Amino acid sequence: MEKTAHAEASGDHGPHTSGPFALSPDGEKALTDILSRYPNKQAACIPVLHLCQDELGWVSPGVIDFVADKLDLSTAHVQGVVTFYTLFNQKPVGKHQVWVCRTLSCALRGSEEIIAHCEKKLGVHVGHTTKDGKITLRTAECLASCGTAPMMQVDKDYHENLTLKEVDVILDRLRS
């Protein structure tokens, strides 16, 4: 009696359920494609976790069980992968994730000011999600864009050479 991610998103138990997980039909096709590209199931662990996270929004305990079962891995192994990589959300997050780089290059060019500005504008501290559920604010140790500091990543898009005015435009667009 597993629910699909679609059923979860439609409100059966809310999008942040931690119960059983199953991929949508399109997700199952993508899983088959992923498995065909790797020499063994264990090697596909990270891409399969990304696939599941893309459907649910986070890696729930149900996702960990699902991935372990599909890849013939222990849940401890899958949990170890999830906890090692910061790209995996271990709790529900906002519709958009804003990562502000705070490595030395960005810090020297104003990332601390950008972080403080984001916290004030969004009304949340780093690591939290806005009350409307739209934005989760995070920091990263390095987003590999040192030559264009300060920068932040919004979902999968980079925004570089930031000013506070540009940050306002980006955040306002995310909130609308």
N, C-alpha and C positions, 0 to 999 in steps of 0.2 A: 504494500500500500504506500509506495513512495509517491510524494508529490513532485511535480516537475517544477523547475524554476519559474515557468510561466504561471503555474497555479499559485505559487508563492507570491509572485509579483502582482497577480490579479486580486489579491486581498484575502485568499482563503485563510491564511494565517499571518498575513503581513509579509513584507519583503525581507524582514530581518529574522525569520524563523531559524531556529537551530536544530530542527528535526531532520528527518530523512531528506536526501537530496537526489534529484535525477535531472539529467540534462534534457533540454527541449529536443524535438526531432532534429532541428538544425544543429544543435550542439552535439548530438550523437554522430551526425555525419562528420562534423569537424573532428570529433574524437577519433573516428576511424581514419581520417586523413592524417592526423597527428601520429597515430600509432604506426602508420605505414612508412613514415619518414625516419623512424628511429630504429637502431639495431636491436633494442630490447625494450621492454615495458618500463623498466626503471629509468632509462634515459629520457623517457617522455614525461616524467613527473612534473617538472616545472611548467612546460607548455600546457599540460592537462590542468594543473592548478590554475593557470591564467585563464584558460577556457571557462572553468567553473566559476572563477571570480568574476569574469566578464558577465556571466549570466545572473549570478546572485548578488554581486556587489562586494562580497567579502568571503573569506574562507571559514565557513561555519564548521562545527564538529561533524555535521552531516556531510559536508563536502570532503572532509578528511577521510571519513569512513568510505565514501563513494570512490574516491581516488585510490585509496588503499585496496579496495575490492577490485576495481577495474584493472589495476596495474600489478596485482598479486604482490603487494608490499605490506609491511606492517603499518599499523596506524602510527606507531612511534616514529618510523622512518618519515612518513609524510608530514607528521607534526614537526619533526626536526627541520625539514625543508621550509615549512611555513614560518617557523619562528626564526630561522636564520636570515631570510631575505625580507627586507623592509617593504618590498613591492607587494607583499601579500597582506591584506587587511585581516586582522584577527578579530575584528569587531565591526559592526555596521558603520559605514561612513556616509558622508554626504554624496549628493549626486555628482559633485565636482570635488576634486582634491587639488589643493593649492600647496605646492612644495616650494618653500623659499630656501635657496642655497645659503649656507652659513659658513662655508669653508673660507680660508684666509683671504683668497682673492675677492670673494664677494663681501666679506666682512670689512676689508679695507675700502671698499667702494660703497658701503652703506647698507648692507643687508640687515644689520641690527635695527636700523631706523625703519626699514621696510617691514620687518617682522612686527615691530611695535605698532606701526601704522595699520597693518592688516588686522592685528588683534583689536585695536581700537575701532576700526571701521566695521569689522565683522561682529564685534561684541563677544569674542571667544578667545581663549588662550590657545597656544600651539597644542596640537593633539586633540582638539575638540571640534565639534560640529555645530554649525549655527542652528538656532532653534527651529528654523524653517526646514532644516535637513538638506539645504542646498550645497553647503560648502564645509569641507573639513580642512583645517589649516594645519600644515605640517612643516617641519624643517628637514633638510637633508644635509649630510656632511659634504657631499660633492655631487653636482649634477653635470660635471665635465664640460663646463662652459666658462672656464676661467678668464679667457680673453675678452669675454663680453659681459663681465660682471658689472653690477649685481644682476642676478637673474632669478626667475622662478619658473617652475614647471606647473602648468595647469592641465590636469588630466594628462594628455600625451604631447602637449604643445609647449615649446620653450618660448619664454618672453625675456629678452636680453636688454642690457644697457638701460635698466629700468630707472624711471623717476617716480616720485610719489604720485604725480599726476597720471602717469601711465598705469600705475597700480590701481588707482581709483577707477579708471576706465575699464580695466579688466574685471575688477570685482563687481562693478555696477552691471556689467554685461552678464556676469554669472548669476547675479541675483534677479535679473529681469525674466 
